[in-house]
């Protein structure tokens, strides 16, 4: 789960960069909320909380969808920044899926070994 923090922080930085590049426009103020949320989630991901990984995964899926929808109307940030946000959110989601899958497999293996020892 800790590897997922790197693209998550990159995404947060890109959100702030997008806000700065449009001259702190009021329409782009929405970019600051995900940046703060992603920083908060990264702190808990570093602690290894499993429920935060699931919450972050949901946020990444929503972030990818929301940023993709942004291309249909007037852009709230430069398109390269939005593409970078989508890419870093996708990388975070992929790393979280991998971490959650490996955690599940480790628990499954551990429970099988416990059953063998008790038998």
C-alpha positions as CSV (number, residue, x, y, z in Angstrom):
1,X,0.0,0.0,0.0
2,X,2.9,2.3,0.6
3,X,3.9,2.4,-3.1
4,X,0.4,3.8,-3.9
5,X,1.2,6.9,-1.9
6,X,3.7,8.2,-4.5
7,X,1.2,8.6,-7.4
8,X,-1.4,9.8,-4.9
9,X,0.9,12.7,-3.8
10,X,1.7,13.4,-7.5
11,X,-2.1,13.6,-8.1
12,X,-2.5,16.0,-5.2
13,X,0.4,18.2,-6.5
14,X,-1.2,18.2,-10.0
15,X,-4.5,19.4,-8.5
16,X,-2.7,22.3,-6.9
17,X,-0.7,23.0,-10.0
18,X,-3.8,23.1,-12.1
19,X,-5.3,25.6,-9.7
20,X,-2.2,27.8,-9.9
21,X,-1.9,27.6,-13.7
22,X,-5.3,29.0,-14.3
23,X,-4.5,32.0,-12.1
24,X,-6.4,30.9,-9.0
25,X,-9.7,31.1,-10.8
26,X,-12.8,30.7,-8.8
27,X,-14.0,27.9,-11.1
28,X,-10.9,25.9,-10.4
29,X,-11.2,26.2,-6.6
30,X,-12.7,22.7,-6.6
31,X,-9.2,21.3,-7.4
32,X,-8.0,22.2,-3.8
33,X,-10.5,19.8,-2.0
34,X,-9.2,16.6,-3.7
35,X,-5.6,17.7,-3.1
36,X,-6.2,18.1,0.6
37,X,-8.2,14.8,0.7
38,X,-5.4,12.9,-1.1
39,X,-2.8,14.2,1.3
40,X,-4.9,13.1,4.2
41,X,-5.5,9.7,2.7
42,X,-1.8,9.3,2.0
43,X,-1.0,9.7,5.7
44,X,-3.4,6.9,6.6
45,X,-2.1,4.7,3.8
46,X,1.4,5.0,5.1
47,X,0.1,3.6,8.4
48,X,-1.2,0.6,6.4
49,X,-4.9,0.9,7.2
50,X,-6.9,-1.5,5.0
51,X,-10.2,0.5,5.1
52,X,-8.3,3.6,3.9
53,X,-7.0,1.6,0.9
54,X,-10.6,0.8,0.0
55,X,-11.7,4.4,0.5
56,X,-8.8,5.7,-1.5
57,X,-9.6,3.2,-4.3
58,X,-13.2,4.6,-4.5
59,X,-11.8,8.1,-4.5
60,X,-9.5,7.3,-7.4
61,X,-12.3,5.7,-9.4
62,X,-14.4,8.8,-8.8
63,X,-11.5,11.1,-9.6
64,X,-10.8,9.4,-12.9
65,X,-14.5,9.6,-13.8
66,X,-14.8,13.2,-12.7
67,X,-11.7,14.4,-14.5
68,X,-12.7,12.5,-17.7
69,X,-16.1,14.3,-17.6
70,X,-14.3,17.6,-17.3
71,X,-13.1,17.2,-20.9
72,X,-16.8,17.6,-22.1
73,X,-17.1,21.2,-21.0
74,X,-14.9,24.1,-20.3
75,X,-11.7,23.0,-18.7
76,X,-11.0,24.0,-15.1
77,X,-7.2,23.3,-15.6
78,X,-4.9,22.8,-18.6
79,X,-5.5,19.6,-20.4
80,X,-2.0,18.2,-19.8
81,X,-2.6,18.6,-16.1
82,X,-5.9,16.8,-16.3
83,X,-4.3,14.0,-18.3
84,X,-1.6,13.8,-15.6
85,X,-4.3,13.6,-12.9
86,X,-6.1,10.8,-14.7
87,X,-2.8,8.9,-15.1
88,X,-1.7,9.3,-11.5
89,X,-5.2,8.4,-10.2
90,X,-5.1,5.3,-12.4
91,X,-1.6,4.3,-11.2
92,X,-2.8,4.8,-7.6
93,X,-5.9,2.6,-8.2
94,X,-3.8,-0.1,-9.9
95,X,-1.3,-0.2,-7.0
96,X,-4.1,-0.3,-4.5
97,X,-5.9,-3.2,-6.3
98,X,-2.6,-5.1,-6.3
99,X,-1.9,-4.4,-2.6
100,X,-5.5,-5.3,-1.6
101,X,-5.3,-8.5,-3.7
102,X,-1.9,-9.5,-2.2
103,X,-3.2,-8.8,1.3
104,X,-6.2,-11.0,0.7
105,X,-4.1,-13.8,-0.7
106,X,-1.8,-13.6,2.3
107,X,-4.7,-13.8,4.7
108,X,-6.1,-16.8,2.8
109,X,-2.7,-18.6,2.9
110,X,-2.4,-17.8,6.6
111,X,-5.8,-19.2,7.5
112,X,-5.0,-22.4,5.5
113,X,-1.8,-22.8,7.4
114,X,-3.6,-22.3,10.7
115,X,-6.2,-24.9,9.8
116,X,-3.4,-27.4,9.0
117,X,-1.6,-26.8,12.3
118,X,-4.8,-27.3,14.3
119,X,-5.7,-30.6,12.4
